[in-house]
Amino acid sequence: MKPKWSFSGFFLAVLLVMAVHLLPAQTLTYEVELLGMHVGDMVLKKWMDVQGVLRFSMNTSADVNYLFGRTTASFDSDIRYKQGRIFFAQAKNIRDGKKGRTSLMRCMPEGCEVETDRAKSKIAVAPTWCIARLFFEEPVHQNEVYSEDWGQVLGLRKVDSGRYQVIIPEGKPEEYRYEAGRMVELITHTSIGKARVLLNR
């Protein structure tokens, strides 16, 4: 005997699927401080698109006036997950109107191909963590993270309770600080000086 499907049951199932796919985005906003001054803002989003793909985005803009001049900078990234692993990630930096670092990663079952403004490379296994995800979740038990900015898998280490460092190529580590599982402060380093990224509460 074939199972009987009621119209109301079918309608309810459709609504549940739509509700999962159309969940509102989680949005986090941060202030960017450089040399003790507010110079810009960072907005991160996490959402499920209509195809059921988990996505993260990061948008940062800064306008810095300092002793020897002025510089503007922006950063944008888009990361997409399928079955808990990244299958697409891209990012671009723009400084003073000129394109800076860029990266594009596409993943297949046999691995990931990465193309940056500097080189092409391969990653054997699709990563599970990206930098944008660090803002939404404390990386407990993780020891590496894909940097959409650099187009590389970077080392990640816990240095204290609620404090983690990402090992940056040829630079000082970035430090992420968490309170009750929320990322509240990022300390990073620029050519001008130390920058802090602080959660808007």
C-alpha positions in Angstrom: 0.0 0.0 0.0 1.3 3.4 -0.9 1.7 5.9 1.9 -0.9 8.7 1.9 0.4 12.2 1.8 -1.9 15.0 2.9 -1.7 18.5 1.4 -1.2 20.1 4.8 1.7 17.7 5.6 3.4 18.5 2.3 2.9 22.2 2.8 4.4 22.0 6.3 7.4 20.1 4.9 7.9 22.9 2.3 7.7 25.5 5.0 10.3 23.8 7.2 12.7 23.5 4.3 12.2 27.2 3.4 12.7 28.1 7.0 16.1 26.3 7.2 17.2 27.9 3.9 16.0 31.4 4.7 17.3 31.8 8.2 18.3 35.4 8.8 22.0 36.2 8.6 24.0 36.5 11.9 25.8 39.8 11.7 28.7 41.0 13.9 30.1 44.5 13.8 33.5 45.6 15.0 35.4 48.8 15.3 39.0 49.0 14.0 41.5 51.1 16.0 45.0 52.0 14.9 47.4 54.0 17.0 44.6 54.4 19.5 42.2 56.1 17.0 39.0 54.7 15.4 39.9 54.3 11.7 37.2 52.0 10.3 34.7 49.2 10.7 34.4 45.5 10.1 31.1 43.7 9.3 30.9 39.9 9.3 27.9 37.8 8.2 27.0 34.2 8.5 24.0 32.8 6.7 22.4 30.0 4.7 21.6 30.9 1.1 18.6 29.6 -0.9 20.7 26.6 -2.2 21.4 25.6 1.4 25.0 26.6 1.3 26.5 28.0 4.5 28.3 31.2 3.8 30.5 33.7 5.6 31.5 37.2 4.5 33.8 39.8 5.9 33.9 43.5 4.8 36.4 45.9 6.3 37.1 49.5 5.5 39.6 51.9 7.0 40.7 55.5 6.5 43.9 56.4 8.3 45.5 59.8 8.7 48.9 59.7 10.2 52.0 61.8 10.5 53.4 61.2 7.0 50.1 61.1 5.1 46.8 59.3 4.6 45.9 55.8 3.5 42.6 54.1 2.7 42.1 50.3 2.7 39.3 47.8 2.3 39.0 44.0 2.5 36.2 41.8 1.3 35.8 38.0 1.5 33.3 35.3 0.6 33.6 31.8 1.9 31.2 28.9 1.2 30.8 25.6 2.9 29.3 22.2 1.9 29.1 19.3 4.3 31.2 21.1 6.9 34.1 21.9 4.5 35.0 24.9 2.5 34.5 24.5 -1.3 34.9 28.1 -2.4 36.7 31.1 -0.9 37.8 34.4 -2.4 39.2 37.6 -1.0 40.6 40.9 -2.2 42.4 43.8 -0.6 42.4 47.4 -2.0 44.7 50.1 -0.7 44.7 53.7 -1.9 42.5 52.6 -4.8 44.9 49.9 -6.0 44.4 46.2 -5.9 46.5 44.4 -3.3 46.5 40.8 -2.1 43.9 38.6 -3.7 43.0 34.9 -3.4 40.6 32.4 -4.9 40.2 28.8 -3.7 38.0 26.1 -5.4 37.8 22.7 -3.9 36.9 19.3 -5.5 36.9 15.8 -3.9 40.5 15.4 -5.0 41.7 18.6 -3.3 41.7 22.4 -3.6 43.3 24.7 -6.1 44.4 28.2 -4.8 45.3 31.1 -6.9 46.6 34.3 -5.4 48.2 37.5 -6.8 51.6 35.9 -6.0 51.3 32.2 -6.9 49.3 29.1 -7.5 49.2 26.2 -5.0 47.2 23.2 -3.9 45.7 22.1 -0.6 45.2 18.3 -0.3 42.1 18.4 1.9 39.4 21.1 2.0 39.7 23.1 5.2 37.0 23.2 7.8 37.9 26.5 9.5 38.5 30.0 7.9 39.4 33.3 9.5 35.8 34.6 9.2 34.5 31.6 11.2 36.9 32.6 14.1 34.7 35.6 14.7 31.6 33.4 15.2 33.0 30.5 17.1 35.9 29.8 19.5 38.2 27.4 17.8 38.4 24.8 20.6 40.7 21.9 19.6 41.7 23.4 16.3 45.3 23.8 15.2 45.0 25.3 11.7 42.8 27.7 9.8 42.5 28.7 6.2 43.3 32.4 5.7 41.1 33.8 2.9 43.4 36.9 2.9 46.7 34.9 2.3 45.2 32.0 0.5 47.0 29.6 2.8 46.4 27.2 5.7 48.0 28.8 8.7 48.9 27.5 12.1 46.5 28.2 15.0 47.5 27.8 18.6 45.9 28.4 22.0 48.1 30.5 24.2 45.8 31.0 27.2 42.2 30.6 28.3 40.1 32.3 25.6 43.2 33.4 23.6 44.5 32.1 20.3 47.1 33.1 17.9 47.1 32.7 14.1 50.7 32.4 12.7 51.0 35.0 9.9 53.6 34.5 7.1 56.6 36.7 7.6 54.9 38.7 10.4 53.8 38.8 14.0 50.9 36.5 15.0 47.4 37.8 15.1 45.7 37.3 18.5 42.0 36.5 19.0 40.5 36.9 22.4 37.2 35.4 23.5 34.7 35.9 26.3 32.1 33.3 26.9 32.8 31.9 23.4 32.4 35.3 21.7 35.3 36.9 19.8 35.6 40.3 21.4 39.1 41.5 20.4 41.6 40.9 17.6 45.1 42.3 17.8 46.9 42.5 14.5 49.9 44.3 13.1 50.2 46.7 10.1 53.0 48.6 8.5 51.9 51.6 10.5 51.5 49.9 13.8 49.4 47.6 16.0 45.7 47.6 15.3 42.8 46.4 17.5 39.5 45.1 16.3 36.8 45.4 19.0 33.3 43.9 19.1 30.5 46.5 19.2 28.5 45.4 22.2 
